[in-house]
Amino acid sequence: MGYKAHFRVWRGDTDGGGLHDFTVEVNEGEVVLDVIHRLQATQAPDLAVRWNCKAGKCGSCSAEINGRPRLLCMTRMSVFAEDEVVTVTPMRTFPVVRDLVTDVSFNYTKAREVPAFSPPKDLKPGEYRMRQVDVERSQEFRKCIECFLCQNTCHVVRDHEDNKESFSGPRFLMRISELEMHPLDSLEENTGVDRTATAKTQHGLGFCNITKCCTEVCPEHIKITDNALIPLKERVADRSYDPLMRLFRRADKD
């Protein structure tokens, strides 16, 4: 059976805005994005919202619902009481374009700063071989849909705008960790760039204090902190501060 829900939706643009109240019909089995679409169709045709697949795989409809970063298409109305006010606002960490749409270009800038996978020069296409255990270590990270909810909730950039220049955020530190785990990645041998060292010096790994807020909001349930960021921090500590590791690395260069 349907019911009337009280929605409070942020309307505005780069010059400012505020919350507007709406009463919208909700039907059984619907998600928040369904209600937003009905709101567009019946009361606010100029409401801006970004979406694409409506299946939790494109990451487009990221927003904040009652203050929590979520995907609009994966948040069922059944999790709210019928008399509960549902507040929908844009992601707070990124600049607003209009209404629920934010400018997430920060993330694409950071993505371009991560060096790509660099296989051994003596291997030809079709000759790549990996053990299954190595595949499994990083396969989890490949589930990322780049919704940027982890980036949005990370307080390092959420609460400190000036950190954005020197901190890439959990999504791209996870990417660095994934590549560093790859047994065929030979970036350092091919270019002299130490991927682990750049995580510390260029991507701001030291800013992360492993609060696990990124893991908590991930719609793909990737254990970003436990399986990517903490192991990466451990490898950085080994390379930078372990005297034996530094001695072995010096011996390899000699």
Sine and cosine of phi, psi and omega as CSV:
sin_phi,cos_phi,sin_psi,cos_psi,sin_omega,cos_omega
0.00,0.00,0.56,-0.83,0.00,-1.00
-1.00,0.03,0.19,-0.98,0.04,-1.00
-0.42,-0.91,0.21,-0.98,0.03,-1.00
-0.99,-0.11,0.83,-0.56,-0.02,-1.00
-0.96,-0.28,0.53,-0.85,0.06,-1.00
-0.99,-0.10,0.93,-0.36,0.02,-1.00
-0.95,-0.30,0.62,-0.79,0.09,-1.00
-0.84,-0.55,0.94,-0.35,-0.14,-0.99
-0.89,-0.46,0.70,-0.72,0.02,-1.00
-0.97,0.24,0.78,-0.62,0.07,-1.00
-0.84,-0.54,0.71,-0.71,0.03,-1.00
0.31,-0.95,-0.19,-0.98,0.01,-1.00
-0.53,-0.85,-0.40,-0.92,-0.06,-1.00
-0.90,0.43,-0.33,0.94,-0.01,-1.00
-1.00,0.04,-0.10,0.99,0.01,-1.00
0.81,-0.59,0.05,-1.00,-0.01,-1.00
0.10,-0.99,-0.26,-0.96,-0.01,-1.00
-0.19,-0.98,0.00,-1.00,-0.02,-1.00
-0.99,0.12,0.69,-0.72,0.04,-1.00
-0.87,-0.49,0.64,-0.77,-0.04,-1.00
-1.00,-0.06,0.67,-0.74,0.04,-1.00
-0.64,-0.77,0.53,-0.85,0.17,-0.99
-0.94,-0.34,0.87,-0.49,-0.13,-0.99
-0.77,-0.64,0.60,-0.80,0.03,-1.00
-0.95,0.30,0.65,-0.76,0.05,-1.00
-0.82,-0.57,0.73,-0.68,0.04,-1.00
-0.95,-0.32,0.35,-0.94,-0.05,-1.00
-0.86,0.50,0.69,-0.72,0.07,-1.00
1.00,0.08,0.02,1.00,-0.07,-1.00
-0.99,0.13,0.35,-0.94,0.09,-1.00
-0.95,-0.32,0.16,-0.99,-0.05,-1.00
-0.86,0.51,-0.60,0.80,-0.01,-1.00
-0.89,0.46,-0.58,0.82,0.07,-1.00
-0.86,0.52,-0.69,0.73,-0.03,-1.00
-0.93,0.36,-0.62,0.78,0.05,-1.00
-0.89,0.45,-0.65,0.76,0.04,-1.00
-0.91,0.42,-0.62,0.78,0.04,-1.00
-0.92,0.39,-0.60,0.80,0.05,-1.00
-0.89,0.46,-0.67,0.75,0.06,-1.00
-0.88,0.47,-0.67,0.74,-0.09,-1.00
-0.96,0.29,-0.44,0.90,-0.14,-0.99
-0.91,-0.42,-0.48,0.88,-0.13,-0.99
-0.74,-0.68,-0.51,0.86,-0.11,-0.99
-0.69,-0.72,0.96,0.29,-0.07,-1.00
-0.89,0.45,-0.31,0.95,-0.01,-1.00
-0.99,-0.13,0.16,0.99,0.02,-1.00
-0.92,0.38,0.82,-0.58,-0.03,-1.00
-1.00,-0.07,0.80,-0.60,0.08,-1.00
-0.55,-0.83,0.67,-0.74,-0.02,-1.00
-1.00,-0.10,0.76,-0.65,0.07,-1.00
-0.34,-0.94,0.25,-0.97,0.01,-1.00
-0.53,-0.85,-0.94,0.34,-0.19,-0.98
-1.00,0.05,-0.47,0.88,-0.08,-1.00
0.84,0.54,0.50,0.87,-0.01,-1.00
-0.71,-0.70,0.20,0.98,0.04,-1.00
0.95,0.31,0.44,0.90,-0.05,-1.00
-0.82,-0.57,-0.22,0.97,-0.02,-1.00
-0.99,-0.15,-0.37,0.93,0.03,-1.00
0.96,0.27,0.22,0.98,-0.11,-0.99
-0.98,0.22,-0.57,0.82,-0.19,-0.98
-1.00,-0.04,0.57,0.82,0.03,-1.00
-0.92,0.40,0.69,-0.73,0.04,-1.00
-0.34,-0.94,-0.19,-0.98,0.08,-1.00
-0.85,-0.53,0.80,-0.60,-0.02,-1.00
-0.90,-0.44,0.89,-0.46,-0.11,-0.99
0.79,0.62,0.63,0.78,0.09,-1.00
1.00,0.08,-0.05,1.00,-0.03,-1.00
-0.94,-0.33,0.78,-0.62,0.05,-1.00
-0.89,0.46,0.83,-0.56,-0.04,-1.00
-0.53,-0.85,0.24,-0.97,0.21,-0.98
-1.00,0.02,0.76,-0.64,0.00,-1.00
-0.88,0.47,-0.56,0.83,-0.08,-1.00
-0.99,0.16,-0.18,0.98,-0.03,-1.00
-0.92,-0.39,0.12,0.99,0.01,-1.00
-0.96,-0.28,0.96,-0.28,-0.07,-1.00
-0.98,0.22,0.60,-0.80,0.02,-1.00
-0.91,0.41,-0.36,0.93,-0.03,-1.00
-0.92,0.39,-0.25,0.97,0.01,-1.00
-0.99,0.17,-0.16,0.99,0.01,-1.00
-0.95,-0.31,0.57,-0.82,0.12,-0.99
-0.93,0.36,0.49,-0.87,-0.06,-1.00
-0.88,0.47,-0.47,0.88,0.00,-1.00
-0.99,-0.11,0.14,0.99,-0.02,-1.00
-0.99,0.12,0.66,-0.75,0.09,-1.00
-0.98,0.19,0.81,-0.58,0.01,-1.00
-0.98,-0.21,0.92,-0.40,-0.04,-1.00
-0.98,-0.21,0.83,-0.56,-0.02,-1.00
-0.89,-0.46,0.85,-0.52,-0.02,-1.00
-0.74,-0.67,0.35,-0.94,0.04,-1.00
-0.94,0.33,0.30,-0.95,0.06,-1.00
-0.85,0.52,0.76,-0.65,-0.16,-0.99
-0.97,0.23,-0.45,0.90,-0.13,-0.99
-0.97,0.25,-0.38,0.93,-0.10,-0.99
-0.92,-0.38,0.47,-0.88,-0.05,-1.00
-0.89,0.47,0.64,-0.77,0.04,-1.00
-0.97,0.24,0.71,-0.71,0.16,-0.99
-1.00,-0.03,-0.84,0.54,0.12,-0.99
-0.27,-0.96,0.70,-0.72,0.04,-1.00
0.79,0.61,-0.91,-0.42,-0.06,-1.00
-1.00,-0.06,0.07,1.00,-0.04,-1.00
-0.99,-0.11,0.80,-0.60,0.02,-1.00
-0.89,-0.45,0.34,-0.94,0.03,-1.00
-1.00,0.01,0.97,-0.26,-0.06,-1.00
-0.98,-0.19,0.37,0.93,-0.05,-1.00
-0.89,0.46,-0.38,0.92,0.10,-1.00
-0.78,0.63,-0.67,0.75,-0.05,-1.00
-0.93,0.37,-0.60,0.80,0.00,-1.00
-0.95,0.30,-0.53,0.85,0.10,-1.00
-0.89,0.45,-0.71,0.71,0.01,-1.00
-0.92,0.40,-0.58,0.81,0.01,-1.00
-0.88,0.47,-0.64,0.77,-0.01,-1.00
-0.94,0.35,-0.32,0.95,-0.01,-1.00
-0.99,0.12,-0.19,0.98,0.02,-1.00
-1.00,0.04,0.88,-0.48,0.01,-1.00
-0.86,0.52,0.65,-0.76,-0.04,-1.00
-0.94,0.33,0.25,-0.97,0.09,-1.00
-0.82,0.57,0.73,-0.68,-0.06,-1.00
-0.79,-0.61,0.99,-0.14,-0.05,-1.00
-0.96,0.28,0.28,-0.96,0.06,-1.00
-0.84,0.55,0.64,-0.77,-0.08,-1.00
-0.92,0.38,-0.41,0.91,-0.04,-1.00
-1.00,0.06,-0.03,1.00,0.03,-1.00
-1.00,-0.08,0.70,-0.72,0.04,-1.00
-0.98,-0.18,0.35,-0.94,0.06,-1.00
-0.81,0.59,0.71,-0.70,-0.02,-1.00
1.00,-0.09,-0.16,0.99,-0.01,-1.00
-0.98,-0.21,0.00,1.00,-0.02,-1.00
-0.93,0.37,0.75,-0.66,0.02,-1.00
-0.71,-0.70,0.70,-0.72,0.04,-1.00
-0.68,-0.73,0.54,-0.84,0.13,-0.99
-0.97,0.25,0.50,-0.87,-0.04,-1.00
-0.87,0.50,-0.58,0.82,-0.01,-1.00
-0.90,0.44,-0.54,0.84,0.04,-1.00
-0.96,0.28,-0.56,0.83,0.07,-1.00
-0.89,0.46,-0.71,0.70,-0.07,-1.00
-0.91,0.40,-0.50,0.87,-0.03,-1.00
-0.88,0.48,-0.66,0.75,-0.08,-1.00
-0.96,-0.29,-0.10,1.00,-0.04,-1.00
-0.86,0.51,-0.59,0.81,0.01,-1.00
-0.83,0.56,-0.64,0.76,-0.07,-1.00
-0.94,0.33,-0.36,0.93,-0.01,-1.00
-0.96,0.28,-0.16,0.99,0.02,-1.00
-0.98,0.22,-0.17,0.98,-0.07,-1.00
-0.84,0.55,0.78,-0.63,0.02,-1.00
-0.98,-0.19,0.10,1.00,0.02,-1.00
0.80,0.60,0.76,0.65,0.12,-0.99
-0.98,0.21,-0.33,0.94,0.02,-1.00
0.92,0.40,0.35,0.93,0.10,-1.00
-0.92,0.39,-0.57,0.82,0.03,-1.00
-0.91,0.41,-0.63,0.77,0.05,-1.00
-0.90,0.43,-0.64,0.77,-0.04,-1.00
-0.92,0.39,-0.62,0.78,-0.09,-1.00
-1.00,0.05,-0.25,0.97,-0.01,-1.00
-0.91,0.41,0.90,-0.44,-0.10,-1.00
-0.92,0.39,-0.29,0.96,-0.01,-1.00
-0.89,0.46,-0.62,0.79,0.06,-1.00
-0.98,-0.22,-0.45,0.90,-0.03,-1.00
-0.91,0.42,-0.65,0.76,-0.07,-1.00
-0.97,-0.25,-0.06,1.00,-0.06,-1.00
-0.65,-0.76,1.00,0.03,-0.05,-1.00
-0.83,0.56,-0.56,0.83,-0.05,-1.00
-0.94,0.33,-0.19,0.98,0.03,-1.00
-0.98,0.17,-0.26,0.96,-0.12,-0.99
-0.87,0.50,-0.54,0.84,-0.04,-1.00
-0.92,0.39,-0.56,0.83,-0.12,-0.99
-0.92,-0.38,0.08,1.00,-0.02,-1.00
-0.77,-0.64,0.84,-0.55,-0.07,-1.00
-1.00,0.08,-0.32,0.95,0.03,-1.00
1.00,0.01,0.25,-0.97,-0.11,-0.99
-0.88,0.48,-0.57,0.82,-0.03,-1.00
-0.87,0.49,-0.68,0.73,-0.11,-0.99
-1.00,0.00,-0.39,0.92,0.20,-0.98
-0.93,0.38,-0.56,0.83,0.09,-1.00
-0.91,0.42,-0.62,0.78,0.04,-1.00
-0.90,0.44,-0.68,0.73,0.04,-1.00
-0.88,0.47,-0.69,0.72,0.02,-1.00
-0.88,0.47,-0.68,0.74,0.03,-1.00
-0.86,0.52,-0.72,0.70,-0.01,-1.00
-0.94,0.35,-0.60,0.80,0.00,-1.00
-0.92,0.40,-0.50,0.87,0.04,-1.00
-0.97,0.24,-0.34,0.94,-0.10,-1.00
-0.93,0.37,0.85,-0.52,-0.07,-1.00
-0.92,0.39,-0.30,0.95,-0.01,-1.00
-0.99,-0.17,-0.05,1.00,0.01,-1.00
-0.96,0.30,0.87,-0.49,-0.07,-1.00
-0.84,-0.54,0.65,0.76,-0.05,-1.00
-0.84,0.54,-0.71,0.70,-0.05,-1.00
-0.91,0.41,-0.66,0.75,0.01,-1.00
-0.92,0.40,-0.58,0.82,-0.07,-1.00
-0.99,0.12,-0.56,0.83,-0.13,-0.99
-0.81,-0.58,-0.22,0.97,-0.07,-1.00
0.99,0.11,0.03,1.00,0.00,-1.00
-1.00,0.00,0.85,-0.53,0.02,-1.00
-1.00,0.05,0.95,-0.32,-0.08,-1.00
-0.87,0.49,-0.65,0.76,-0.01,-1.00
-0.91,0.41,-0.66,0.75,0.00,-1.00
-0.90,0.43,-0.61,0.79,0.00,-1.00
-0.92,0.38,-0.46,0.89,0.06,-1.00
-0.86,0.51,-0.58,0.81,-0.01,-1.00
-0.99,0.13,-0.73,0.68,-0.16,-0.99
-1.00,0.08,-0.55,0.84,-0.09,-1.00
-0.95,-0.32,-0.45,0.89,-0.10,-0.99
-0.94,-0.34,0.03,1.00,0.17,-0.98
0.95,0.32,0.56,0.83,-0.01,-1.00
-0.82,0.57,-0.55,0.84,-0.03,-1.00
-0.90,0.43,-0.34,0.94,0.04,-1.00
-0.94,0.33,-0.44,0.90,-0.06,-1.00
-0.95,0.30,0.82,-0.57,0.03,-1.00
-0.91,-0.40,0.51,0.86,0.17,-0.99
0.69,0.72,0.80,0.60,0.08,-1.00
-0.98,0.18,-0.21,0.98,0.03,-1.00
0.93,0.35,0.27,0.96,0.03,-1.00
-0.92,0.40,-0.51,0.86,0.03,-1.00
-0.92,0.40,-0.66,0.75,0.02,-1.00
-0.90,0.44,-0.62,0.78,-0.08,-1.00
-0.90,0.43,-0.49,0.87,-0.06,-1.00
-0.98,-0.19,-0.04,1.00,-0.06,-1.00
-0.92,0.38,0.87,-0.50,-0.01,-1.00
-0.95,0.32,-0.30,0.95,0.04,-1.00
-1.00,-0.08,0.05,1.00,0.05,-1.00
0.85,0.53,0.58,0.81,0.07,-1.00
-0.97,0.24,0.73,-0.68,0.02,-1.00
-1.00,0.10,0.96,0.28,-0.12,-0.99
-0.85,0.52,-0.73,0.68,-0.08,-1.00
-0.94,0.34,-0.80,0.60,-0.10,-0.99
-0.93,0.37,-0.65,0.76,-0.15,-0.99
-0.99,-0.17,-0.24,0.97,-0.02,-1.00
-0.85,-0.52,-0.84,0.55,-0.14,-0.99
-0.96,0.29,-0.70,0.72,0.01,-1.00
-0.91,0.42,-0.73,0.69,0.08,-1.00
-0.85,0.52,-0.61,0.79,0.02,-1.00
-0.92,0.40,-0.66,0.75,0.06,-1.00
-0.87,0.49,-0.64,0.77,0.00,-1.00
-0.91,0.42,-0.64,0.76,0.01,-1.00
-0.93,0.36,-0.59,0.81,0.06,-1.00
-0.90,0.43,-0.68,0.73,0.01,-1.00
-0.89,0.45,-0.66,0.75,0.02,-1.00
-0.87,0.49,-0.74,0.68,-0.08,-1.00
-0.95,0.31,-0.56,0.83,-0.12,-0.99
-1.00,-0.01,-0.51,0.86,-0.17,-0.98
-0.83,-0.56,-0.28,0.96,0.02,-1.00
-0.98,0.21,0.90,-0.43,-0.08,-1.00
-0.89,0.46,-0.55,0.84,0.01,-1.00
-0.93,0.36,-0.68,0.74,0.03,-1.00
-0.89,0.46,-0.65,0.76,0.01,-1.00
-0.91,0.42,-0.60,0.80,0.03,-1.00
-0.91,0.40,-0.68,0.73,0.02,-1.00
-0.90,0.43,-0.65,0.76,0.00,-1.00
-0.91,0.41,-0.60,0.80,0.04,-1.00
-0.92,0.40,-0.64,0.77,0.02,-1.00
-0.90,0.43,-0.61,0.79,0.02,-1.00
-0.90,0.43,-0.62,0.79,0.00,-1.00
-0.94,0.34,-0.57,0.82,0.01,-1.00
-0.96,0.30,0.00,0.00,0.00,0.00
